[in-house]
Amino acid sequence: MPYLFIAFGGALGAVTRYAIFHGLNRFEHEHLRVGVWVVNVLGSFLIGIALALALNGIMFQRGKPEHLIFITGFLGAFTTFSTFSQDNVEFLFIEKNGIGFLFNIFMNLTFGFLACALGYFLVLKFFIR
């Protein structure tokens, strides 16, 4: 049964990622793949929320159906480290765009971390007493 939960969440995450990529295509920038960045920052924010909820015993504990569906399935398929890596290879080796390479790494890692921390601390501040 866990595989069905993961597959269900993964299907939703992959379709959601595709919809966001498709919707943000017109905002592509020479130094940043906007769709990948938005998905990774949003996914980081959501995992920060899930982390705070799990650590406080509210939901998303490992092995539970909601963890398998949302974290392993949905967020696993939604966020896209492999595409982030591919974009960096393209920036550096194919497009010869060193600024884009460094900017893409900076934007994804910095804002991903900040979004995760924000999600975590918002839950602690407003939902954990």
C-alpha positions, 0 to 999 in steps of 0.5 A: 500500500505505501507504493500506491500512496507514493505513486498518487502523490508523485503523479500530483506533484509531477503534474503540478510541476509541469503546470507551473513550468508551462505557466512560467515559460514566458518569464525565462531569464538569461541567468535563471530558469524561473520555473525551476526556481519557483518550484524549488523555492515553493517546495522548500517552503512546503517541506519546512511547514511539513518538518515543523508539523512532523517534529511536533507530532501533528502530522507527516511523521515518517511512514504515515500515509500523509508523509508518503503521499505529500512528502515522498510522493508529491514533493519528491516529484514536484521539486526538481534537483535533477533539473536544477543540476541540468540547468547548471550544466547547460549554463556553464558548458553549453551556453558558456554563461558563468554568470547564469551558472553562479546566479542560478546556484545562488538563487536556488540554494539561498531562497530554497533555504530561506523558504524552508526556514520561513515555512518551519518558523511560521508553523512554530509561531502561529500553530504550535503553542 
